[in-house]
């Protein structure tokens, strides 16, 4: 769950940035899921199922890793909601769960400043739904884009972070990961990647600048 920002640092110079999509480039995914829960009568039910219900967790993991498509996830998760007393149509369910997400222009501007200063940036995202990235030109956000469903590996697996670093041509210990979920930062840390737990664009930019000397502030 989201909490106050935490930085994992070291004396090693950091020269590259890995960044999450949902909840960093966009507003909070957790808040969007809670808003959807409120719409169906139980604010915490979607997150409770995705976090603690074994069948829902398996659906999410399989979808993010590309083993099942959005329609299969939607049907399965609608059934899990139904098993807990909430009847919802499965058609477009994942899209409805995310419909309150908005662009985080502050974070997007920060990524632009980093790239303008020749800091390599990789987007590392767990895919969710069919149109998660609609309205975004991902190549304008990052030099490298690593989507879990395309590589068959999801965060917090360390392998997805290795792929991002390999594609950027940097070592993990040269990198900083920005994510809104601590579990993903924990996975990255196993490779020596420093972490910033994102709460908002201004705070993340300040931490990148003050802690790692990266040109993330104007």
Residue pairs with C-beta under 8 A, 6 or more apart in sequence:
1 30
1 181
2 23
2 28
2 30
2 180
2 181
2 197
2 199
3 182
3 197
4 197
4 199
5 196
5 197
5 198
5 199
5 203
5 204
5 207
6 182
6 185
6 195
6 196
6 197
7 194
7 195
7 196
7 197
7 207
7 211
8 185
8 189
8 194
8 195
9 194
9 211
9 212
10 173
10 192
10 194
12 173
12 174
12 192
13 174
13 213
14 174
14 175
14 176
14 194
14 212
14 213
14 214
15 119
15 120
15 170
15 174
15 175
15 214
16 119
16 120
16 121
16 122
16 165
16 168
16 170
16 174
16 175
16 176
17 111
17 114
17 119
17 120
17 121
17 122
17 175
17 176
17 177
17 178
17 208
17 214
18 121
18 122
18 123
18 124
18 161
18 164
18 165
18 175
18 176
18 177
18 178
18 188
18 193
19 25
19 107
19 111
19 121
19 122
19 123
19 124
19 141
19 142
19 177
19 178
19 179
20 123
20 124
20 125
20 155
20 177
20 178
20 179
20 180
20 181
20 184
20 198
21 123
21 125
21 132
21 133
22 29
22 98
22 101
22 125
22 126
22 128
22 132
22 180
23 29
23 30
23 179
23 180
23 181
23 198
24 104
24 107
24 178
24 179
24 180
24 198
24 204
25 103
25 104
25 107
25 108
25 111
25 123
25 136
25 141
26 101
26 102
26 103
26 104
27 100
27 101
27 102
27 103
27 104
28 180
29 98
29 101
29 128
29 180
30 47
30 180
31 100
32 97
32 98
32 99
32 100
32 101
33 46
33 47
33 50
33 97
34 43
34 44
34 46
34 47
35 43
35 100
36 46
36 96
36 97
36 99
36 100
37 43
37 44
37 45
37 46
37 47
40 81
40 86
40 88
41 86
42 84
42 86
45 81
45 84
45 86
46 81
46 97
49 56
49 77
49 80
49 81
49 84
50 56
50 57
50 60
51 57
53 80
55 76
55 80
56 76
56 77
56 80
59 68
59 73
59 76
59 77
59 80
60 73
60 128
61 154
62 68
62 73
63 69
63 70
63 72
63 73
63 127
63 128
63 149
64 126
64 127
64 128
64 148
64 149
64 154
65 148
65 149
65 152
65 153
65 154
66 127
66 148
66 149
66 150
66 152
67 152
68 76
69 130
70 94
70 129
70 130
71 90
71 130
73 93
73 94
74 90
74 91
74 92
74 93
74 94
75 90
77 90
77 93
77 94
78 88
78 89
78 90
78 93
79 90
81 87
81 88
82 88
94 128
94 129
94 130
95 129
95 130
95 131
97 129
98 128
98 129
98 132
103 135
103 136
104 200
104 201
105 201
106 200
106 201
106 202
106 205
107 198
107 200
107 201
107 204
108 141
108 201
109 201
110 201
110 204
110 205
110 208
110 216
110 217
111 121
111 141
111 142
113 205
113 215
113 216
113 217
113 218
114 121
114 208
114 214
114 215
114 216
115 121
115 142
115 143
117 215
119 214
119 215
120 143
120 144
120 168
120 169
120 170
121 141
121 142
121 143
121 144
122 142
122 143
122 144
122 145
122 146
122 164
122 165
122 167
122 168
123 138
123 141
123 142
123 144
123 145
123 146
124 146
124 155
124 160
124 161
124 164
124 177
125 132
125 145
125 146
125 147
125 148
126 148
126 154
126 155
127 147
127 148
127 149
127 150
138 145
139 145
143 168
144 164
144 167
144 168
146 160
146 163
146 164
146 167
148 154
148 155
148 160
151 160
151 163
153 159
153 160
153 163
154 160
155 161
155 179
155 181
155 183
155 184
155 187
156 183
156 184
156 186
156 187
156 188
157 187
158 187
158 188
158 190
158 191
161 172
161 175
161 177
161 187
161 188
161 191
161 193
162 172
162 191
165 171
165 172
165 174
165 175
165 191
165 193
168 175
172 188
172 191
172 192
172 193
173 191
173 192
173 193
175 193
175 194
176 193
176 194
176 195
176 196
176 208
176 212
176 214
177 184
177 185
177 188
177 193
177 194
177 195
177 196
178 195
178 196
178 198
178 204
178 208
179 185
179 188
179 195
179 196
179 197
179 198
180 197
180 198
180 199
182 197
185 195
185 196
185 197
188 195
189 195
194 212
196 204
196 207
196 208
196 211
198 204
204 216
205 216
205 217
206 216
206 217
208 214
208 216
208 217
209 215
209 216
209 217
